[in-house]
Each structure stands twice: as C-alpha cells, then as structure tokens.
Amino acid sequence: MRADITTLGFAADPRSALATPPAPVDPFEALVSHPAGDHLVLAWLPGIAGGARGLATARALAGRRDLVVEVVDAPEHADEAPLTAAVAVAAVLRSTGADVPLAALVPLARAAAAALQSWRVVGTVAALGRPAPSLWQHALSWVPGTRFTVDLAGGSVTRGVSPRPTASRRPIGPAWAAHTGAAGRTWGEELLARAGVRALDVSACGRPDRAARPLAEVSVLTAPLEQLLADPAVAAVEPCRGCHRPTPTGTCPFCGHHRAAGTTSEEHPA
C-alpha cells in the first residue's frame, strides 16, 4: 500500500465494522495539520466541507504546495459520487507501486473514476434528483417490496434489480460493493449476481449509518489497470521546470507550472 496517499471523507480501512458516518472534515484543519512531505490527498465530496473549492482554498491558505489534492467528484449524471467510488479509486492508485510518480497519480485517479460503472439499488426514488425518476416510478415507490436500479454513470433509473452495462462499458473488474441494512445486503447479493462480478465489501468506507434507508451499490472498473497506466496523460512524465518534481503533461499539481505535450515546462500561475 502506498504510504503517500491520504484519504479524506471516508474510512481508510474497508475491513473495519460498519459504524457511524465519519464526521464532516474541516479542509483547512485537515491540510494544515498534515505531516510535511509530498502526499496525494484523495478526497470524497460528501465528507468534505466546501467540496473541491473548499479544499483548493484550504491548500492555498495553508501554504501546502507539498500536497496534491484530488477530489473524486460525482458522475456527470448523478447528484453525488457513489459510496464506493473513492474507495475504488484509492485502491487503483495504491496498486500501482512506487515506480509511478506521485503527480502522475492525479490523471490516473481521474481516468479510474471515469472508468467506473456504478449501480445503486434503492427501495424508493423519492430522494433522487439526478438521474430523475419518472412520475410512474414515484408512484411505484409506495408499493411495498418495489426496488429500483440507478445507473449513476449512465443516468437512468430502472424498476427491479437490473444492471445493464452498455457495450462500451462492460465490467472487467475488480469491483467494490457497499450496502446498508439487511434488505440492502440482500439487494447487493442479487445486484452482484446479475452483474456477474465479485466485489470487495467496503460498506464501512462510506457515509451511511444504521438508520439510513436500505440500499446496495456496486462500482466496477470497465478498463484494465494496464490500459489506465498506458494513457499518455499518465505515462508522459518529465521533470517540472518549476519544482523539478516528475509531473505529467499539463499543469503541475504541486507548483502550478504548465508543460504542453512534447514541450518543456512553461510557467503558469497556480
């Protein structure tokens, strides 16, 4: 496990017992008290006060240019990031080994998040905003025993437990699963069986508590790790002219200098 990746907003150990949700994180306090040295701080929006903007402001106020902050944001079609997404991205980063420069883990994190197919099974669509359920699905939520599958990446709601990957986003694995309540556990087992994947249970890493409504969720990679690592944005690493750290093409996540593809670094204000 890479020691230079810190997680904010969810438990770091997926083997711990399901407990109360992690307390909201104060971004300034979290960053200013972080040990000195180059680290990647992987954050999950629901657990971070102020979200991505709050973290960027906190990093600037704390003067922590030795920290890279990357947020696992919500999918394009969803109101919130999957419970399992940040854990999945952290697991991908920690599996790379020490030979991958720390700055290159930032585009790798974004590629891993984009390659996730995520489904959630719920008993009611009353709290859903994006993807938006139909009026008929709202009515069905009053029928006991009704379940809905929410495709968080694809932006659809389907009655029943029915994960339907598209031809271009079929699960390859590995996969991560979370649930709340006894009903959620049952739904999760059915969801995994219908998706045809085996998953690591990371229920303790999310934010649901024992009083939460039953739900089940699975996130699975749709691209092999080797493909993610071969992406030019990850592989094309050169020393940054501003801070001399190995950094991929684009803006250095440490000092803010910019290097265009195939060129040397050019200064770009952070």
N, C-alpha and C positions, 0 to 999 in steps of 0.2 A: 504494500500500500504506500502510495506516495505521501511523504510527510509534509509536502509543501502545498497541499490543497486543504483549505479550511471551508467548512460548510456553515452557512447561517440560515436559520429559518426552519430547520428540521433536525431531528436527532441524527447523529453521525453513525450510530451502530444499529443496523437493521435487525440484530438479534435480540435487542432489548424488548422487554414486555410492553404491550400496549398500555400507555399511561395517559395522563392529561396532556393537552396540547402544549407545545413549547411556548414559553412566554414571548410576547412581541419583542423584537430585537431593536434596541436603540442603535442606529447605524454609526453615529459618531462614537459612542462609548465602545462599540464592538471593534471599530477600526483603530481608535487611538490607544486602546489597551492591548492591541495585538503585538506579539513579540516582534522585534526587529528582524529584518531579513526578507528576501524575495519570497512572496507567497501569492498563490492564487486564492482569492476568496470567492467561492461559488455560492450565490445567494438564491433564495427562492422567494418570489414576491410576497405571497400571503403572510410570510413570517417576518417581513422587514418593514418597519415603519417608514413610509415615504417612498417605498419602491426603489426603482433604478435611479431616479433623480435624487432621492434622499441619500443613497449610497455614494453617488458621484460627488454631491456637495460635502458629505462627511469626509470622503477621502481628501478633498481639497483643503477643508478646514483642518484636518488632522495632519496635513503635510506628509501623507504617506505615499510617496512615489515608489516605495519598495513593494507596494501591494497592487495587485491587479484584481479588479472587481468585475465579475461577470454574473449577470442575472439570468436565471432560467425563466424566461417570460412565458406568458400564456400563449397557446397556439393561436393562429390567426382567427380561427372561427369560434374561439371559446372565451368565456368571461374570465377564467382563471386557469393557471397551469395545472396539469394533472398532479395528483398527490404523489405519484410515482416518478414524475419526470426528473426532478432534481436529483433524486437518488440514482436514477438510471444514468444521467449524465456524469455524476460524480464517479460511478462505478466504471464507466468507459474511460474517464481520464486516469483513474488510478490503475487501470490495466495496461497503460502504455509503457511503463518502465521509465527509468531515469534518463534514457537517451533522448527523449523528446524534450526540447527546451520548454521552459515554463510558459513563455509568451506564446508558443505555438499551441498551447492547450486552449487558448481563447477561441480561435477559429474552429478547433476541434470540438469544443463544447457546443458552439453554435451548430456545427454540422450534425452532431449527435442529437441535439434537441430537434432539429428539422427532420431527422430520420426516424423519429419515434412515431409509431402508430398507437394511439391511446383510446381505449374504450372504457366507459363507465356505465354500470348498471344501477338504476335507481328505481324506487317504487312510486315516485311521483315526479312530475315535471314542473311542479308549482314554483320551484326556485330557479328554474332555468331561464337565462336571458339569451345568451349566445352559446350554442345554436338554439334558435327559437322553436319551441314546440307548437303544434297546431292546436286549434280550439278543440278538436276531437280528442287529441291526446290529453289535454287538460281535463276533459270530461272523464276519460278513462282512468285518470289518476284517482278518482273516487271509488273505483271498483276494487275491492279487496283482492290482493294477490297479483295485481297487474304490475308488470315490470317493463322498463324501457332501457334500451341500449343507446347511449350517447357516444357518437364518434367525435371526439374532441378535436382531432386533426382535420377530419373531413367535413365537420359541421353539419351533422344530421342526427335525427332522433328517430329510432325505430322501436315499435312495440315488440316486447319479448326480449330474450337473450339471443342476440343475433349479430355477432361481429362479422362484418362484411368487408374484408380488405379489397381495395381496388387492385387491378392487375399490376399497376406500377408500385404499389406499396404493400406487398405481401410480407408477412412476418418471416424473419430469418432467425431472430433471437440474438442474444439472450432476452429474457423478459422479466419484468418486475410486477408484483401484484400487491394490492392493499385492499382491506375491507374494514367495515365497522359492523358490529353486531352479528348475532347468529345467522340472521337472514342474509346479511352481506357475505358471510363466509360461504354459504350455500350458493349464492349467486356467483361468487368468484370462482368456485369449483366448476360450475356449469360454463361460465364465460371462458375459462381456460380450456375446457374440453372442446367447446365449439370452435375456439380459435386455433386449436391444435398446437398449443405451446405449453411448455413447463416454465414456471416462474419462481423467483425468489420472493418470499413473502416479506414485504418491507412495511407492514402496517404501522409499526412503531415509528417510522420516519416521517409520517405525515402529520397533519394537524387535527384529525378527527378525535373526539373523545368518546367515552362510553355513552354519553347522552345524545350523540349525533344520530341522525337518521341512518338506517341501514343503506349501505352502498358497497359496490365492489368495483375495482378498477384494475386494468392491466395496461402496461406500456411495454411495447416490444420494438426492438430495432428492426428496421426494414433494409438495412445496408450492413454488410460485414465490416468489422473494425478495420480490416486491411484496406478497404476502399476509402473509409473516412481518413485514415492516416495518409493515403496516397494523394489526397486532394492538394492541388498546388498551393492553396491558401495555408495549408498546414506544413507541407513539405519544403516550400521555398523559404528557408530561414537563412538570414545573414546577420552579421553584427550591426546593431543600430549605431548610426553616426552620432546620435545624441547621448546615449548612455552606455553604448558598447555591449549591451546585452544581445544575445541571439534573439531575433524577432522576425516574424513572417512579413510578407508584403503587406503594405498598408500602414496604418498608424500604430506606432509602438505603444502597447498598453501600459508601459511604465512611464515614459517621459513625454509622449505625445508627438515625437518627431515622425515624419512621414517618409516612407520609401515606396515609390511606384514599382510595379513589376518590371524586373530586368534592369533596374537602375540602382544607384546608390541612394542613401537616405537624404531626404531634404527636410529642412526644419519646418515644422508645422506646430503652431501653438497648441497646447493641450486645452 
